[in-house]
Amino acid sequence: MKVKKLLRTFLDGKNIVFTGCMLIAAAVLFAGRNVSISQIWKGYRVLYVPEAVSEESVLAVLAESGCRDVISLSVQRQPLSTRFFSSLPASSSYLEDRLGYFRDADGDYRLFYIPDSYEKESEAAVNRLVRDQHLHAGLDAKEQYPFVIPLIVLGLYVFLLVLSLKRLYFALPALFALLLAFSQPFYCVACGCCFYLFALFLVNRVWGRKAAVASVFRNFYVDALFLLSQLFFLAQSPHCFALALLVIAASACAILFLLELKIIKDQNSSFTYSLIFTARQIPILYKRTARYLLCLLIPLFAFLLVFIFSAKFSRATSVSGIRMPSPIQLSAVDSSASESAYPLNSMVLPNAEDFFQWAWGIITYPYRNLNAFSGASAAVPSVQDGDKIILPRYDENARGIKRKDEVVLTYNNAFRRDMEKTVAGFDYPAIEKLLSEQDRDVLVMYSAAAQVHGKRGDFFNLFAILFSLLVPVILCTVFYSVNRSRI
């Protein structure tokens, strides 16, 4: 009967809410996991094979390995056509320039673009090409899950759990920060998780005492570690910061859940005890925990060693030195000077915006004066945002015939979105599908370096680690300076 009563009380009200919140938080952290990927194009991996190998044989190997929707040279078509004319205006070299996506800068390799969903199949195809045909073939670089980073955080979690006075009050709330470290295995996030775990360790001994919450929020050391952890999460990405807020909510639910369980246990116990000292009378950081704070340097220094000696740090994300078409992010200033600095027919390849402008020229061709396409004036003026195609309409009323201009087409973001939908509906793997998945403000050039998606740069990671190493030293210096007379 006593067990049934406890179970019934446990399943009542607040505990259900707290348990549900913790389970939801764990599920979201798992679903929102992220791994840094070094590859050239978003959504696609690039396969390179020697030019001497026929495209048909490569496509056959890819198909046998299970790869579908491979973007290759032979399957490209004219994306759009006019409705009323069989010929195309000679207004753009887009169709010819886009062929540069299927070779490297020196013309020594054929390039194929394989959707990310066929990761394992593409690797199997490369292994077949290298093993069976002895070709110098490969895929653009891709980083694997960095297990060592979250494992270091796990080591700190176990270390602090052993030292905790109330282990359950540390283990459950801190579990969600550990899950965040595994969900977002980046250096900056790992440093923030270390600070978060130590802040929970410091306040572990005051839970259950009077004025515990007020004591925690008024403690300089806890507040500093907690705020710094959130700054590290925010510096990584807004997505990571949103997950960190979820971790805070889950940790709070875990603490409230444990306190509620204690109340239930006391209500069903014949003997209970009360703590004499309030949380304000218990020092959160004292001589022994200050030494433990210096021990926080160990996992942080381990991050530094992993960063320095990792192959990811010393290896450029290049593909055997082959210069492939690669997107390069430009600022507004850079983009204004890019076209004059790099002619389109030499180093720069067309991007999504070039396709949109070409599509505008094709779609608006029936509405233009044919004299504009003859002789030396064969080129259509470049289109700008806000350009419109206006047709005159005439309405007849009692007063006579009145002219009314109608805007048929406008070059704007709505037009671009319509073109992206048109590209998505193509029944063949067009190169425009790859372009439409990239950022519009990129300059595409031949480069041997891959873009990095999902991770910050090496300088950012190094700065984050070095700054995190200073935090325990600064906090301990403050502690020993303030409490010099007591030690």
Salt bridges, closest charged atoms under 4 A:
GLU51 OE2 - ARG110 NH2 3.65
GLU64 OE1 - ARG128 NH2 2.81
ASP106 OD1 - ARG323 NH2 3.51
GLU119 OE1 - LYS142 NZ 2.95
GLU123 OE2 - ARG45 NH1 3.36
ASP132 OD1 - ARG131 NE 3.24
GLU143 OE2 - LYS455 NZ 3.12
ASP266 OD2 - LYS262 NZ 3.08
GLU353 OE1 - ARG416 NE 3.03
ASP385 OD1 - ARG416 NH2 2.55
ASP405 OD1 - ARG403 NE 2.98
GLU406 OE1 - ARG393 NE 2.62
GLU420 OE2 - ARG440 NH2 3.16
ASP427 OD1 - ARG77 NH1 3.19
GLU432 OE2 - ARG98 NH1 2.89
ASP439 OD1 - LYS42 NZ 3.15
